[in-house]
């Protein structure tokens, strides 16, 4: 791999970090243009990233507020300079500490919060999600509401087109941390068999189903069923219903016994 390709990959990570901090795509692009150009005027940076001047000034103001860009105004012109990448890292650390405090506060109060929360247990609900971020929300819901065990229908060949190895590892790591096991019925693919070979180390039991009867994924957990589709559009939905979950669990168990 050439040095340019390495550099492009590194800059992509920097851009993704800025977006994670709340920067718009325009602002993240503006930062990278500044990064490449060095000290420049806002107008020159706007031309470099093919952005109109008003959008460029908005992007610049957002980056100044994030603390990753600095400006310098003289009598004749105003220049802008991208701070070192370490400034982005420092802001990430600050946000991580802030989010960790909120996480710990909510976790500490969880029993009291749950005690005061009244779910409408007898009323089924249906929620739709779209895109990779939507599917991530579904996965988080699975982990949050799993009651000791997750049942999963999967096709690992198609799943890998949507979820990265990092996504998969994060799910496994968090599932194990929460003490949740998983049983899997997987379509007969190379990827499915490779996953089965790693079962012993990750609190998982996988059985292979002949052919490819599943092209997407279905999670059964607690009183919930989540279905994810990896076809042309990446979509999914979650059904909260004791009866529906019971019926899906029965179907899973019948297939499990026969494999």
C-alpha positions, 0 to 999 in steps of 0.5 A: 500500500502506498504512503498516499493510501495510508495517509488517506485512511488516516485522514478518513479516521480524523474526519470520522472523529470530527463527525463523532464530536458533532461536526457536520460533514461540511465542517469535517471537510473544511478541517481537512482542507485546512489541514492540507493547505496550512494557514489560509483564508476562509475563501481559499479553503472554501474553494479547495473543498468546493463550498460556498462562502456562507457554508464555509464560515458556518463550518469554520465557526463550528470548528472554532467552537470545537477547539480544533481550528483557530483564526487570526484577523488582521487589518487586511484579512482573516486567516484560519489554521487547523490545529494539530490532530492532537487537538481532535484527540484531546476533544475526544478524551474530554467528551469520553470523560463527560459521557462516562460520567453521565453513563455512571450516573444513570447506571448508578440510578438504574434500579430506581429509574426502572422501579418508576418506569411503567412499561405497557406490557400488554400493548405490542409496539413496533419500531422501524430503523434504517441505515447502519446507525439504525441497525446499531440501535437495534443491536444496542436494544438486543443487548439491553433487553436480553434476559440471559440468552439471545436466539439468532437466525443469521446468514453470516455471508450477507451480515458481513456486508453490513457489519464490520469485524469491529462491529461484530467484536464489539457486540461479542465483547459487550454480550460477554460482559453482560453475561449473556449467552447466544444460540445461533442457527446459521445458513450454511456458508463458509462464514457461518462455519468459520463462526461456529469454529470460534464458539467455544471462546465466546459463550456461543453455540452455533448450528448450521442449517442446510442451504441459505434459508436466511438472507438476513438476521432475526434476534429473539430476546426477552419479549422482543423480536428484531429483524434486520434486512441487508437487501438493497436497503439496510432496514430493520424493526423491533417488535415488543410482544410477549406472544410474538416473541413466544411464537418465534422462540418456539419456531427457533427451538423446533429447528434447533432440535432438528439440527 
